[in-house]
Amino acid sequence: MNDPQFPHLEAALEPARIQNLLQLALLSPHSNDRQEYVVDACLIGEKRYKPGKSCVLSYDLHLRNKGTGSSRVQVVSARLCRPTEGLPEFHQANRRKLSLTPGLEPLGYLPETEMVVWTFPNDRKLTALPQLLDAQYLTAYLAPKLEAMGLDHSCKIIAIDPEILHYLPERSCMIRYHVTIQFYSTGVRSVVIIYGKTYRDDSGAETYSVMRQLAKQFPGTAIPLAYDQELRTLWQSHVPGESLVWEMLEPDGPLSVLHAMGQCLAEFHSCHVQTSSRFGLPDIEGSLRETIEVARRTYPGMTNRIQSIVNRLLTRRNSIGWSNQPVTPIHRDLKMSNFLIDSEKLRLIDMDCVSTGDPLTDIASLITNLHLNGIRAGNSNRSTSAIVEAFRSAYTEAVSHAVSVPHLNWYTAAAFIHESTRRSIRQLDTERLKHVGEYLELSEYYLSV
């Protein structure tokens, strides 16, 4: 991989080297308490890469206190800068008030890799994170919101335990809170679970609006409790269940779960949502062309094949009539992990990307995700195709509108390019990148059906 804008990219992806650099930048030798810690391991977490434009990563540092032997994991986010731009970025970030973490500097600069690093909960764009993890602040903040949480004023908050569920540096962070309350009259204590998701911008306000509309039409979805514009944080209720995983679809007959998936999506697509966000063919074409450019910059060996498939996709698109396709709410981030299963009930979560458009774009996304999970699990194409067909049939039976096979196949072939392949490159996902050839084969297969 050779990106002249980020010549240190490969070094940033070498955990052993970064481990030593972070030890020097964040732990030594600024004060006595920092000298007590040592980095035993460094693991790469999230990766988000736009060739020639930006690269943001996170690292999980396994810290050990040399005195007590105790250990903990500390997340550090990093922005890879262009040559000579790292130090000015560091000085600018250092002007902000930063949250202190025991044993580490809140901010660091790694000249060897031209990176600026933030010690969690410090983040370049998620400025409310320190407050959202401060139990004392949260107790006072949530006290007036008991009614919105489905409680009344006959109780008080006595403890709050935050748990980080999903952190995307500079983009969003989902936090689960176990809120312990005590009723004044009886002294009885109870635990309520709520979630707070903070964003880098005000996109949470639109998500809050969409979730309020869906809560009235789509049973089982999370209830939006409030949106705080100052904290850029969306508060929502707990949804019971565990994320759907591949093993739940096999080997003892996947039909019941796949039938529930089809029913769940049919109910979602039957809702009515007002939103300014639209998604359609121009967006897909733009992403297809972007995939070509991303591949050309990073993995030129696969560019010609991707270019050929995109050309075939655009030619085929022009031969299909699109005027009668339905327009419904679409999820736009359909993957197995966004379904929660509780007993035999399936619930759909994560409404951040909800738009309006052709519901078959959602079905195509989920079909590609099923294939990706099948590849990861070592399944044969025949076995995965049987699962895909069972899901497609269940959805077709559950919806009132006609499901056009030519349109669905086109969307699916396109999704293997602009979703599967493009995301694999942009997320620097080495495991998924090993299978890009299979994604391209599947795209060609759905084009030929």
Kinemage of the C-alpha trace (Angstrom):
@kinemage 1
@onewidth
@group {chain A} dominant
@subgroup {mainchain}
@vectorlist {calphas} color= white
{ca met a 1} P 0.000 0.000 0.000
{ca asn a 2} L 1.516 3.317 -1.088
{ca asp a 3} L -0.235 6.579 -0.267
{ca pro a 4} L 2.064 9.586 -0.825
{ca gln a 5} L -0.187 11.732 1.357
{ca phe a 6} L 0.362 9.353 4.282
{ca pro a 7} L 3.817 7.786 3.859
{ca his a 8} L 3.739 6.532 7.471
{ca leu a 9} L 0.549 4.519 7.054
{ca glu a 10} L 2.204 1.090 7.061
{ca ala a 11} L 4.180 1.996 10.182
{ca ala a 12} L 0.964 3.055 11.909
{ca leu a 13} L -0.360 -0.455 11.294
{ca glu a 14} L 2.578 -2.154 13.044
{ca pro a 15} L 1.381 -2.737 16.644
{ca ala a 16} L 4.842 -3.553 18.061
{ca arg a 17} L 6.318 -0.316 16.762
{ca ile a 18} L 3.346 1.769 17.890
{ca gln a 19} L 3.502 0.120 21.317
{ca asn a 20} L 7.028 1.455 21.869
{ca leu a 21} L 6.198 4.905 20.519
{ca leu a 22} L 3.104 5.245 22.707
{ca gln a 23} L 5.074 4.091 25.766
{ca leu a 24} L 7.478 6.988 25.160
{ca ala a 25} L 4.867 9.582 24.209
{ca leu a 26} L 2.195 8.918 26.828
{ca leu a 27} L 3.840 7.178 29.787
{ca ser a 28} L 7.494 8.185 30.101
{ca pro a 29} L 9.021 10.036 31.817
{ca his a 30} L 6.739 12.996 32.538
{ca ser a 31} L 5.834 12.181 36.129
{ca asn a 32} L 6.350 9.507 38.729
{ca asp a 33} L 2.877 7.987 38.409
{ca arg a 34} L 3.343 7.512 34.664
{ca gln a 35} L 6.611 5.759 35.158
{ca glu a 36} L 4.742 3.148 37.191
{ca tyr a 37} L 2.950 1.862 34.090
{ca val a 38} L 4.198 -0.208 31.193
{ca val a 39} L 2.459 -1.133 27.920
{ca asp a 40} L 2.422 -4.926 27.747
{ca ala a 41} L 0.559 -5.102 24.429
{ca cys a 42} L -0.899 -2.866 21.758
{ca leu a 43} L -3.794 -4.006 19.561
{ca ile a 44} L -5.231 -2.108 16.626
{ca gly a 45} L -8.934 -1.364 17.060
{ca glu a 46} L -11.012 0.755 14.678
{ca lys a 47} L -9.604 1.891 11.341
{ca arg a 48} L -11.145 4.436 9.031
{ca tyr a 49} L -9.193 5.407 5.936
{ca lys a 50} L -9.962 7.661 2.986
{ca pro a 51} L -7.012 7.319 0.602
{ca gly a 52} L -5.263 10.622 0.115
{ca lys a 53} L -7.636 12.401 2.507
{ca ser a 54} L -7.638 11.100 6.097
{ca cys a 55} L -6.818 8.188 8.368
{ca val a 56} L -8.149 7.700 11.906
{ca leu a 57} L -7.325 4.682 14.059
{ca ser a 58} L -7.675 3.452 17.604
{ca tyr a 59} L -5.358 1.285 19.696
{ca asp a 60} L -6.119 -0.830 22.748
{ca leu a 61} L -3.211 -0.526 25.173
{ca his a 62} L -2.823 -3.256 27.770
{ca leu a 63} L -1.310 -1.380 30.727
{ca arg a 64} L 0.300 -2.942 33.775
{ca asn a 65} L 1.128 -1.183 37.015
{ca lys a 66} L 4.692 -2.237 37.841
{ca gly a 67} L 4.110 -1.685 41.527
{ca thr a 68} L 0.797 -3.477 42.118
{ca gly a 69} L 0.716 -5.833 39.130
{ca ser a 70} L -2.829 -4.695 38.299
{ca ser a 71} L -3.725 -4.304 34.636
{ca arg a 72} L -6.289 -2.468 32.527
{ca val a 73} L -7.033 -1.696 28.903
{ca gln a 74} L -6.798 1.896 27.743
{ca val a 75} L -8.135 3.078 24.385
{ca val a 76} L -6.137 5.658 22.447
{ca ser a 77} L -7.365 7.291 19.244
{ca ala a 78} L -4.954 8.521 16.597
{ca arg a 79} L -5.083 10.818 13.587
{ca leu a 80} L -2.471 10.191 10.928
{ca cys a 81} L -1.354 13.531 9.521
{ca arg a 82} L 0.356 14.529 6.316
{ca pro a 83} L 4.089 15.223 6.551
{ca thr a 84} L 4.867 18.342 8.672
{ca glu a 85} L 1.194 18.723 9.719
{ca gly a 86} L 1.275 16.597 12.895
{ca leu a 87} L 2.990 19.053 15.239
{ca pro a 88} L 0.675 22.017 14.411
{ca glu a 89} L -2.290 19.669 14.914
{ca phe a 90} L -0.866 18.650 18.305
{ca his a 91} L -0.381 22.267 19.421
{ca gln a 92} L -3.923 23.156 18.356
{ca ala a 93} L -5.396 20.189 20.251
{ca asn a 94} L -3.314 21.029 23.325
{ca arg a 95} L -5.070 24.386 23.675
{ca arg a 96} L -8.278 22.597 24.679
{ca lys a 97} L -9.127 21.594 28.208
{ca leu a 98} L -8.342 17.871 28.353
{ca ser a 99} L -9.530 15.150 30.696
{ca leu a 100} L -6.825 13.503 32.806
{ca thr a 101} L -6.475 9.710 32.855
{ca pro a 102} L -4.406 8.083 35.632
{ca gly a 103} L -0.964 7.108 34.412
{ca leu a 104} L -1.119 8.645 30.925
{ca glu a 105} L -0.719 11.947 29.171
{ca pro a 106} L -4.077 13.072 27.728
{ca leu a 107} L -2.476 13.978 24.390
{ca gly a 108} L 0.640 12.977 22.506
{ca tyr a 109} L 2.546 13.510 19.282
{ca leu a 110} L 4.459 10.726 17.501
{ca pro a 111} L 6.857 12.388 15.014
{ca glu a 112} L 8.100 8.997 13.788
{ca thr a 113} L 4.651 8.247 12.311
{ca glu a 114} L 3.334 11.835 12.110
{ca met a 115} L 0.422 10.996 14.412
{ca val a 116} L -1.465 12.915 17.070
{ca val a 117} L -2.960 10.627 19.726
{ca trp a 118} L -5.745 11.240 22.239
{ca thr a 119} L -6.139 9.229 25.441
{ca phe a 120} L -9.793 8.228 25.857
{ca pro a 121} L -12.153 9.857 26.832
{ca asn a 122} L -10.397 12.742 25.057
{ca asp a 123} L -11.376 12.837 21.407
{ca arg a 124} L -10.755 15.369 18.654
{ca lys a 125} L -14.470 15.747 17.836
{ca leu a 126} L -16.481 13.982 20.569
{ca thr a 127} L -15.967 16.749 23.097
{ca ala a 128} L -18.758 15.649 25.477
{ca leu a 129} L -17.240 12.235 26.256
{ca pro a 130} L -15.578 13.233 29.569
{ca gln a 131} L -18.909 14.533 30.904
{ca leu a 132} L -20.798 11.461 29.706
{ca leu a 133} L -18.474 9.230 31.730
{ca asp a 134} L -18.496 11.386 34.881
{ca ala a 135} L -20.881 9.698 37.369
{ca gln a 136} L -21.245 12.823 39.516
{ca tyr a 137} L -22.122 14.989 36.546
{ca leu a 138} L -24.521 12.365 35.166
{ca thr a 139} L -26.379 11.973 38.463
{ca ala a 140} L -27.227 15.674 38.471
{ca tyr a 141} L -27.869 15.696 34.713
{ca leu a 142} L -30.271 12.727 34.652
{ca ala a 143} L -32.199 13.542 37.834
{ca pro a 144} L -34.657 15.881 36.036
{ca lys a 145} L -35.108 13.300 33.263
{ca leu a 146} L -36.602 10.501 35.373
{ca glu a 147} L -40.027 10.976 33.823
{ca ala a 148} L -38.608 10.646 30.319
{ca met a 149} L -36.983 7.405 31.448
{ca gly a 150} L -40.413 6.012 32.350
{ca leu a 151} L -40.015 6.746 36.065
{ca asp a 152} L -41.590 9.270 38.382
{ca his a 153} L -40.243 11.558 41.073
{ca ser a 154} L -40.822 9.036 43.855
{ca cys a 155} L -37.244 7.807 43.443
{ca lys a 156} L -33.718 9.130 43.296
{ca ile a 157} L -30.546 8.121 41.476
{ca ile a 158} L -27.934 6.687 43.810
{ca ala a 159} L -25.413 5.229 41.343
{ca ile a 160} L -24.560 5.261 37.634
{ca asp a 161} L -22.297 2.693 35.987
{ca pro a 162} L -21.303 3.554 32.378
{ca glu a 163} L -20.106 0.902 29.918
{ca ile a 164} L -18.611 1.684 26.506
{ca leu a 165} L -20.332 -0.422 23.833
{ca his a 166} L -18.977 0.964 20.584
{ca tyr a 167} L -16.487 3.766 20.068
{ca leu a 168} L -15.693 5.159 16.630
{ca pro a 169} L -13.034 7.853 17.106
{ca glu a 170} L -14.094 11.274 15.848
{ca arg a 171} L -17.499 9.907 14.846
{ca ser a 172} L -19.664 8.468 17.649
{ca cys a 173} L -19.691 6.584 20.918
{ca met a 174} L -22.494 4.398 22.291
{ca ile a 175} L -22.576 4.094 26.090
{ca arg a 176} L -24.796 1.813 28.173
{ca tyr a 177} L -25.705 3.061 31.626
{ca his a 178} L -26.842 0.942 34.539
{ca val a 179} L -28.722 3.489 36.648
{ca thr a 180} L -29.445 2.394 40.227
{ca ile a 181} L -32.491 4.122 41.702
{ca gln a 182} L -34.029 4.026 45.147
{ca phe a 183} L -37.689 4.643 45.936
{ca tyr a 184} L -38.287 7.143 48.727
{ca ser a 185} L -41.311 5.392 50.215
{ca thr a 186} L -39.955 1.840 50.472
{ca gly a 187} L -36.198 2.189 50.200
{ca val a 188} L -36.282 -0.512 47.520
{ca arg a 189} L -33.540 -0.281 44.900
{ca ser a 190} L -33.839 -1.082 41.216
{ca val a 191} L -31.588 -0.871 38.157
{ca val a 192} L -32.710 0.834 34.945
{ca ile a 193} L -30.731 0.488 31.701
{ca ile a 194} L -30.561 3.400 29.282
{ca tyr a 195} L -28.220 4.307 26.425
{ca gly a 196} L -26.514 7.511 25.394
{ca lys a 197} L -24.977 7.961 21.957
{ca thr a 198} L -22.872 11.015 21.342
{ca tyr a 199} L -22.047 12.282 17.848
{ca arg a 200} L -19.440 14.519 16.253
{ca asp a 201} L -22.196 16.779 14.863
{ca asp a 202} L -25.943 17.316 15.159
{ca ser a 203} L -26.897 14.230 13.123
{ca gly a 204} L -28.323 12.749 16.342
{ca ala a 205} L -31.168 15.273 16.148
{ca glu a 206} L -32.377 13.764 12.856
{ca thr a 207} L -31.983 10.242 14.275
{ca tyr a 208} L -34.074 11.304 17.279
{ca ser a 209} L -36.831 12.557 14.950
{ca val a 210} L -36.798 9.323 12.927
{ca met a 211} L -36.844 7.143 16.063
{ca arg a 212} L -39.822 9.066 17.489
{ca gln a 213} L -41.765 8.376 14.292
{ca leu a 214} L -40.793 4.701 14.219
{ca ala a 215} L -41.631 4.167 17.911
{ca lys a 216} L -45.309 4.708 17.088
{ca gln a 217} L -45.314 2.268 14.152
{ca phe a 218} L -42.588 -0.325 14.686
{ca pro a 219} L -43.076 -2.373 17.875
{ca gly a 220} L -39.980 -3.370 19.807
{ca thr a 221} L -37.697 -0.622 18.556
{ca ala a 222} L -35.736 1.515 21.016
{ca ile a 223} L -37.686 4.448 22.464
{ca pro a 224} L -35.920 7.796 22.064
{ca leu a 225} L -35.924 9.562 25.434
{ca ala a 226} L -34.326 12.894 24.598
{ca tyr a 227} L -31.768 14.642 22.432
{ca asp a 228} L -29.338 17.068 24.041
{ca gln a 229} L -27.997 19.518 21.474
{ca glu a 230} L -25.280 20.873 23.783
{ca leu a 231} L -23.850 17.388 24.439
{ca arg a 232} L -24.802 16.184 20.938
{ca thr a 233} L -26.160 13.098 22.647
{ca leu a 234} L -29.220 10.955 21.939
{ca trp a 235} L -30.731 9.149 24.931
{ca gln a 236} L -32.731 5.983 24.294
{ca ser a 237} L -34.314 3.034 26.060
{ca his a 238} L -33.008 -0.493 26.447
{ca val a 239} L -33.986 -3.165 23.914
{ca pro a 240} L -33.693 -6.729 25.254
{ca gly a 241} L -31.920 -9.412 23.271
{ca glu a 242} L -28.524 -10.410 21.887
{ca ser a 243} L -27.022 -9.641 18.513
{ca leu a 244} L -27.742 -12.162 15.787
{ca val a 245} L -24.688 -14.228 14.851
{ca trp a 246} L -24.024 -16.692 12.065
{ca glu a 247} L -24.227 -19.743 14.318
{ca met a 248} L -27.893 -18.958 14.959
{ca leu a 249} L -28.649 -19.631 11.289
{ca glu a 250} L -27.122 -23.079 11.088
{ca pro a 251} L -26.916 -26.037 11.055
{ca asp a 252} L -30.285 -27.146 12.468
{ca gly a 253} L -32.471 -25.321 10.034
{ca pro a 254} L -32.324 -21.537 9.713
{ca leu a 255} L -35.891 -21.059 8.517
{ca ser a 256} L -37.404 -19.793 11.791
{ca val a 257} L -34.822 -17.045 12.298
{ca leu a 258} L -34.747 -16.115 8.614
{ca his a 259} L -38.537 -15.991 8.562
{ca ala a 260} L -38.428 -13.619 11.542
{ca met a 261} L -35.850 -11.464 9.729
{ca gly a 262} L -38.091 -11.237 6.690
{ca gln a 263} L -41.107 -10.329 8.831
{ca cys a 264} L -39.131 -7.738 10.790
{ca leu a 265} L -37.880 -5.980 7.652
{ca ala a 266} L -41.295 -6.111 6.036
{ca glu a 267} L -42.767 -4.337 9.071
{ca phe a 268} L -39.988 -1.749 9.001
{ca his a 269} L -40.474 -1.073 5.293
{ca ser a 270} L -44.217 -0.634 5.814
{ca cys a 271} L -43.659 2.359 8.114
{ca his a 272} L -43.939 6.014 7.058
{ca val a 273} L -41.081 8.326 7.972
{ca gln a 274} L -40.481 11.958 7.152
{ca thr a 275} L -36.791 12.692 6.673
{ca ser a 276} L -34.714 14.852 4.372
{ca ser a 277} L -32.283 11.983 3.783
{ca arg a 278} L -32.690 10.237 0.434
{ca phe a 279} L -30.732 7.351 -1.063
{ca gly a 280} L -30.951 6.191 -4.645
{ca leu a 281} L -29.208 5.282 -7.884
{ca pro a 282} L -27.092 8.473 -8.142
{ca asp a 283} L -25.664 7.756 -4.669
{ca ile a 284} L -24.865 4.166 -5.614
{ca glu a 285} L -23.192 5.246 -8.861
{ca gly a 286} L -21.084 7.768 -6.942
{ca ser a 287} L -19.971 5.090 -4.487
{ca leu a 288} L -19.197 2.640 -7.299
{ca arg a 289} L -16.945 5.187 -8.978
{ca glu a 290} L -15.349 6.033 -5.644
{ca thr a 291} L -14.517 2.346 -5.175
{ca ile a 292} L -12.545 2.405 -8.419
{ca glu a 293} L -10.582 5.432 -7.243
{ca val a 294} L -9.974 3.990 -3.759
{ca ala a 295} L -8.674 0.746 -5.288
{ca arg a 296} L -6.465 2.637 -7.751
{ca arg a 297} L -4.783 4.500 -4.896
{ca thr a 298} L -4.292 1.527 -2.593
{ca tyr a 299} L -4.557 -1.823 -4.388
{ca pro a 300} L -3.999 -1.077 -8.100
{ca gly a 301} L -3.839 -4.777 -8.929
{ca met a 302} L -7.599 -5.127 -8.475
{ca thr a 303} L -8.571 -1.853 -10.177
{ca asn a 304} L -9.125 -3.190 -13.714
{ca arg a 305} L -11.461 -5.918 -12.540
{ca ile a 306} L -13.482 -3.522 -10.394
{ca gln a 307} L -13.626 -1.043 -13.273
{ca ser a 308} L -14.932 -3.803 -15.578
{ca ile a 309} L -17.659 -4.843 -13.123
{ca val a 310} L -18.733 -1.231 -12.551
{ca asn a 311} L -18.974 -0.665 -16.310
{ca arg a 312} L -21.183 -3.755 -16.637
{ca leu a 313} L -23.320 -2.598 -13.690
{ca leu a 314} L -23.936 0.830 -15.207
{ca thr a 315} L -24.724 -0.689 -18.611
{ca arg a 316} L -27.164 -3.146 -17.034
{ca arg a 317} L -28.765 -0.387 -14.961
{ca asn a 318} L -29.664 1.513 -18.102
{ca ser a 319} L -31.444 -1.549 -19.524
{ca ile a 320} L -33.743 -1.958 -16.489
{ca gly a 321} L -36.854 0.155 -15.920
{ca trp a 322} L -36.831 1.888 -12.510
{ca ser a 323} L -40.006 3.957 -12.532
{ca asn a 324} L -42.228 1.532 -10.589
{ca gln a 325} L -39.923 0.784 -7.641
{ca pro a 326} L -41.508 1.489 -4.231
{ca val a 327} L -40.144 4.130 -1.865
{ca thr a 328} L -40.096 3.313 1.857
{ca pro a 329} L -37.922 3.945 4.902
{ca ile a 330} L -34.621 2.149 4.414
{ca his a 331} L -32.159 1.270 7.170
{ca arg a 332} L -28.958 1.643 5.113
{ca asp a 333} L -26.802 -0.281 7.579
{ca leu a 334} L -28.371 -3.716 7.455
{ca lys a 335} L -26.124 -6.402 8.891
{ca met a 336} L -26.710 -9.359 11.150
{ca ser a 337} L -25.393 -7.588 14.247
{ca asn a 338} L -28.099 -4.925 13.943
{ca phe a 339} L -30.765 -7.541 14.675
{ca leu a 340} L -31.390 -8.417 18.308
{ca ile a 341} L -32.986 -11.760 19.091
{ca asp a 342} L -34.948 -12.291 22.306
{ca ser a 343} L -36.587 -15.723 22.481
{ca glu a 344} L -38.087 -15.895 19.001
{ca lys a 345} L -38.600 -12.139 18.613
{ca leu a 346} L -36.339 -10.156 16.343
{ca arg a 347} L -35.791 -6.437 16.755
{ca leu a 348} L -33.962 -3.987 14.500
{ca ile a 349} L -31.594 -1.420 16.046
{ca asp a 350} L -29.224 1.412 15.056
{ca met a 351} L -31.348 3.907 13.153
{ca asp a 352} L -28.555 6.419 12.486
{ca cys a 353} L -28.623 6.055 8.696
{ca val a 354} L -32.375 5.737 8.047
{ca ser a 355} L -33.335 7.371 4.753
{ca thr a 356} L -36.052 6.911 2.172
{ca gly a 357} L -35.490 4.909 -0.990
{ca asp a 358} L -35.997 1.552 -2.662
{ca pro a 359} L -36.406 -1.130 0.056
{ca leu a 360} L -34.532 -3.606 -2.159
{ca thr a 361} L -31.313 -1.689 -1.388
{ca asp a 362} L -31.742 -2.884 2.207
{ca ile a 363} L -32.368 -6.475 1.137
{ca ala a 364} L -29.295 -6.389 -1.091
{ca ser a 365} L -27.165 -5.087 1.792
{ca leu a 366} L -28.313 -7.884 4.059
{ca ile a 367} L -27.752 -10.510 1.351
{ca thr a 368} L -24.154 -9.334 0.933
{ca asn a 369} L -23.691 -9.392 4.712
{ca leu a 370} L -24.984 -12.965 4.871
{ca his a 371} L -22.465 -13.935 2.189
{ca leu a 372} L -19.662 -12.156 4.085
{ca asn a 373} L -20.531 -14.016 7.276
{ca gly a 374} L -20.704 -17.280 5.372
{ca ile a 375} L -17.263 -16.688 3.860
{ca arg a 376} L -15.839 -15.832 7.276
{ca ala a 377} L -17.349 -19.020 8.718
{ca gly a 378} L -15.894 -21.147 5.906
{ca asn a 379} L -19.291 -22.069 4.477
{ca ser a 380} L -19.681 -23.247 0.915
{ca asn a 381} L -21.390 -20.896 -1.542
{ca arg a 382} L -24.175 -23.449 -1.971
{ca ser a 383} L -24.911 -23.536 1.753
{ca thr a 384} L -24.894 -19.746 2.072
{ca ser a 385} L -27.025 -19.369 -1.048
{ca ala a 386} L -29.666 -21.619 0.542
{ca ile a 387} L -29.754 -19.318 3.581
{ca val a 388} L -29.977 -16.242 1.338
{ca glu a 389} L -32.816 -17.767 -0.663
{ca ala a 390} L -34.742 -18.699 2.496
{ca phe a 391} L -34.471 -15.120 3.747
{ca arg a 392} L -35.439 -13.624 0.392
{ca ser a 393} L -38.492 -15.867 0.140
{ca ala a 394} L -39.581 -14.991 3.685
{ca tyr a 395} L -39.316 -11.277 2.934
{ca thr a 396} L -41.118 -11.615 -0.416
{ca glu a 397} L -44.030 -13.391 1.264
{ca ala a 398} L -44.278 -10.749 4.010
{ca val a 399} L -44.372 -7.540 1.935
{ca ser a 400} L -47.283 -6.107 0.023
{ca his a 401} L -45.198 -4.722 -2.852
{ca ala a 402} L -43.704 -6.875 -5.602
{ca val a 403} L -40.049 -7.875 -5.233
{ca ser a 404} L -38.362 -7.532 -8.614
{ca val a 405} L -35.633 -10.141 -8.974
{ca pro a 406} L -33.719 -8.214 -11.704
{ca his a 407} L -33.641 -5.096 -9.530
{ca leu a 408} L -32.629 -7.039 -6.422
{ca asn a 409} L -29.856 -8.851 -8.275
{ca trp a 410} L -28.525 -5.538 -9.621
{ca tyr a 411} L -28.527 -3.927 -6.169
{ca thr a 412} L -26.804 -7.009 -4.732
{ca ala a 413} L -24.113 -7.073 -7.425
{ca ala a 414} L -23.530 -3.366 -6.817
{ca ala a 415} L -23.420 -3.796 -3.019
{ca phe a 416} L -20.537 -6.266 -3.267
{ca ile a 417} L -18.582 -3.392 -4.845
{ca his a 418} L -19.659 -0.167 -3.151
{ca glu a 419} L -20.287 -1.719 0.271
{ca ser a 420} L -18.234 -4.893 0.743
{ca thr a 421} L -15.147 -4.042 -1.316
{ca arg a 422} L -15.043 -0.299 -0.630
{ca arg a 423} L -15.514 -0.717 3.125
{ca ser a 424} L -12.871 -3.427 3.288
{ca ile a 425} L -10.356 -1.004 1.813
{ca arg a 426} L -11.443 2.042 3.798
{ca gln a 427} L -11.475 0.125 7.073
{ca leu a 428} L -8.060 -1.380 6.321
{ca asp a 429} L -9.635 -4.713 7.234
{ca thr a 430} L -6.902 -7.223 6.460
{ca glu a 431} L -9.167 -10.234 7.043
{ca arg a 432} L -11.868 -8.973 4.705
{ca leu a 433} L -9.329 -7.839 2.129
{ca lys a 434} L -8.214 -11.471 1.814
{ca his a 435} L -11.671 -12.247 0.427
{ca val a 436} L -12.090 -9.338 -2.000
{ca gly a 437} L -11.669 -11.747 -4.910
{ca glu a 438} L -14.682 -13.698 -3.628
{ca tyr a 439} L -16.727 -10.499 -3.295
{ca leu a 440} L -15.950 -9.634 -6.907
{ca glu a 441} L -16.892 -13.161 -8.025
{ca leu a 442} L -20.213 -12.875 -6.210
{ca ser a 443} L -20.839 -9.485 -7.821
{ca glu a 444} L -20.241 -11.026 -11.226
{ca tyr a 445} L -22.487 -13.950 -10.325
{ca tyr a 446} L -25.448 -11.721 -9.398
{ca leu a 447} L -24.863 -9.702 -12.562
{ca ser a 448} L -25.087 -12.860 -14.655
{ca val a 449} L -28.213 -14.331 -13.016
